[in-house]
Amino acid sequence: MDHGVAVSELLSDAYCQHCCVTSHAADNIKENTIQLGFTLGGFLSDAGWLSHSEKVMSSCLRMCKLIDDPPHWVKELECCVRLLHVLNANCKYTEGEVMYQEALQILSKLEQRGHHVNQALLKTEMCALLFAKSQYDKAFANCCLALKELHSSLPAKVTVDVLRQCAKACVVKREFRKAEILIKHAVRFAREKFGAKHPKYSDALVDYGFYLLNVDSICQAVQVYQSALDIRQSVFGGNNLMVAIAHEDLAYATYVHEYSSGRFQDANDHAERAIQIITHILPEDHLLLASSKRVKALILEEIAIDSHDKEKEEKFLRQAEDLHLASLALAKEAFGENNVQTAKHYGNLGRLYQSMQRYKEAEDMHLKAITIKERLLGVEDYEVALSVGHLASLYNYDMELYEQAEKLYLRSINIGKKLFGPGYSGLEYDYRGLHALHRHLGNDEKVVQYERTLHEWNQIRDKNSAEEVKPLAFEPGSEETTLVVENFFQL
């Protein structure tokens, strides 16, 4: 299923031509054409041929509209939901909002005729759209609506997709216990229904990796992302969009995991592979490139800092800046200023400009990131803590604003401990920053205090590492999905 072969284009063109031929045929032939569209559009979507899937499903939607009765309104609604999924995956969020409104109109028409239609997948796709736009409260609300619509008669694929998207919505709301029960059940359920080598199982693994990364289980996240990549490569081959996304996820997780060691070669290889595949398949201004370029830039910055060659360091830093600016431009064009992804790009530029000794620009970028994140996520969110800690580092090591730096470090520490406990990995950099700050100021008592704090933190990390279990070693669950949903709402 490697991209670059014209199979998907040939199939989508042939289907559209078939729709033109059958649009004036008998209703039973139209019906067969609609069913073919669902099958082909779903296949192309699952394989990552998103634009061709959109083409097929759009033609299929037009076929549905040719028969004006409630059964075909149901099919029309299903077609809208499938199109919304493809548009979300292809980062076409404006078109996605239009499609959602069309789906609601069809739904209203059906309800007026007394027809009840399950909305689990529709609410899940709206959750995904709102998630991408950083409207996390609304995304979480839609996730709860989707879960209430889950029942045993739904297709297994729908159940997995609802569970995993709802888990992501819980993660960004920092509802980690709720996220855990949903995503672990999604992984178990997908493995049971589809097997351990199926793309749907890899989809569940990708979102499980997202959960693990956000609860500071970095090593486990790397293992899970690697498993997802292995499955996708075995099914789709190398030159495939789904494979590229898995490479990018693994690149970032590996970068975080090896941040202290400085061993970034594997992360760099995965990031480069992701960019190569995406640029081969999609236009150079596609939004999917923003996150891949961001990850590559983060890695290049660290490689530059560790380099002992001044010329090479400057070259890598310039490359990193170009990538970050390109990512920021793509994010702003898609989402505007008021979006978490935009804020992340500002924060990344802040760190980069600190490395480039452009301190005022670095400060401006960090302040922008903090302002946007606080507005969208609240003042005590993990993302806010990251940006606050980075600004503290700038004030401490480069701008000699020690009083402000100390306040920011303490704020970052308080948020991190509240969310993740005293063994949170990110605390190390704040503690080391405070240790360096007080050593510079000659506060010997504080220096000793933070040496002790770092020692205690290391002991907790060693204990946690010793107790760490394999991420996929949990027992297959006998719990029904309905019971998992009940438990979710009781938490």
URCORFEN-V813544 format. One line per field, one symbol per residue. burial: 1 if it has 24 or more other C-alpha atoms within 12 Angstrom, else 0. A space follows every 50 residues. Layout:
burial: ???
//
This chain:
burial: 11100001101110110110011000000110111111011111111111 11111111111111111001011111111111111111111110011011 01110110110000001111111111111111111111111111111111 10000111111111111111111111111111111111111000011111 11111111111111111111111111111111101101111111111111 11111111100001011111111111111011000111111111111111 11111000000001011111111111111111011011111111111111 11111100101111111111111101100111111111111111111100 01001111111111111011011111111111111111000000000001 00110010001000000000110000000010011001000
//
